[in-house]
Amino acid sequence: MDNPIDTPDKPFIGMQFNSENEAFEFYNSYGGILGFSVRREFVNKCKKDKMTITSRRFICSKQGIRKIDKRVDVIINPRAETRTYCPARMGIKIIKDGKYECHDFIEDHNHDLHIASTTHMMRSQRIILYIQACEIDLADDSRIRPKDMFEYMGKQAGGRQSLGYTRVDHYNYLRTKRQRNLCYGEAGSLLQYFGKQTKLNPSFTYSLQLDTEKQITNIFWADAKMVIDYAIFGDVVTFDTTFCTNKENRPFGIFSGFNHHRGVVIFGAALLYDETVESFKWLFETFLESHGQKKPITFFTDQDVAMAKAISEVFSETWHGLCTWHLMQNGIKHLGNLMKDGSNFLSDVKKCIYQYDEEEHFETAWEQLRFKYQVENGSWLDRIYRLKHKWAICYMKNTFTGGMWSTQLSESINADLKDYTKCTLDIK
């Protein structure tokens, strides 16, 4: 249908632009006012044996029809054809001073145009602004559901139509977040390294976990020496993920233990996307698969709820011990001055952890500790008491620990890594 509109933003023959993008943005803005979507189309002209692009054209998205897919004879569920050979377009060409000039403009459309309330549904008009992207990232980091955040941002903008994008665009933006965190160059370099190591030694093993959009999330690898060391010394394993100072702030986890000389040996390493139950469960299952399903007798970690749940599901027959050093650090956070160095309270807590071999003696000392220092019910002491079988020595008599009491073995490895790496380095 013919629908000429008099507007100061309407293109005209001879109109000049500084760049192709400027011309596209202008025509796209014009399309947003009228109610149609815009797409680019290149117009090529041959010059001897070389192909040179002498002009560009921006057309209404209703122009033309899709090409038939010749790879299959029968299309089971063909997409509905919505293009109508709309003639509306704006053509530009390069002029002598490097600018672009409008040399072709057709205003008329042969289809109904969108009304203002549905303009945000058009493909070329759906744009997530920088400030909106920042809000989406912040909400995602705060674990706010995408649906709830989209509804909130819509109300804040005065309605979904005022946002400038749809819920699908919101989900698509979040979908690429992992890809932004682990860019192609880093992912490609990592896969290239793994491939090279596999060729050098077939015993090298690695595994990648992909999300529903085929983006890399969690990564695990173990070389031949790690596999051999675990087969011999893998009865007691410590795992720690506190080294998060890489550029992408990804948790870097190390499986480690002792050899017969009490030297440090590493059984595997991992880069995690997050520290959730799902990520830990995938990691522990992958760890077992790479080591022939051999489960450790004892497994030391820090006091992490998500990790503990994953361990109970994957290492059901393994005794799970808590790092006593991390317990002390948590005690300092919760009890403050009571846990300062040299205090009587700290000395009594350490006695409960290391000194009492009999459970009865431990229980008596613990009650005296609570009474002596007037510790309130529901305090940090009560919370760790419920986990006493994971840290008190009297409950460790029936399991093999190899003289290990904490994850400080991993902490020492992390300290060495920090001497050789910097947080500004990327994976490459």
Secondary structure, DSSP 8 states (H G I E B T S, - for coil): -------TT---TT-EESSHHHHHHHHHHHHHHHT--EEEEEEEEEETTEEEEEEEEEEETTSS-----TT-S--SS-----------EEEEEE-TTS-EEEEEEE---SS----GGGGGGSGGG----HHHHHHHHHHHHTT--HHHHHHHHHHHTTSGGGTSS-HHHHHHHHHTHHHHHS-HHHHHHHHHHHHHHHHH-TT-EEEEEE-TTS-EEEEEEE-HHHHHHHHHHTTEEEEEEEE--STT---EEEEEEE-TTS-EEEEEEEE-S--SHHHHHHHHHHHHHHTTT---SEEEE-S-HHHHHHHHHH-TTSEEEE-HHHHHHHHHHHHGGGGSTT-HHHHHHHHHHHT--SHHHHHHHHHHHHHHTT--TTSHHHHHHTTGGGT-GGGSTTS--TT--SSHHHHHHHHHHHHH--TT----
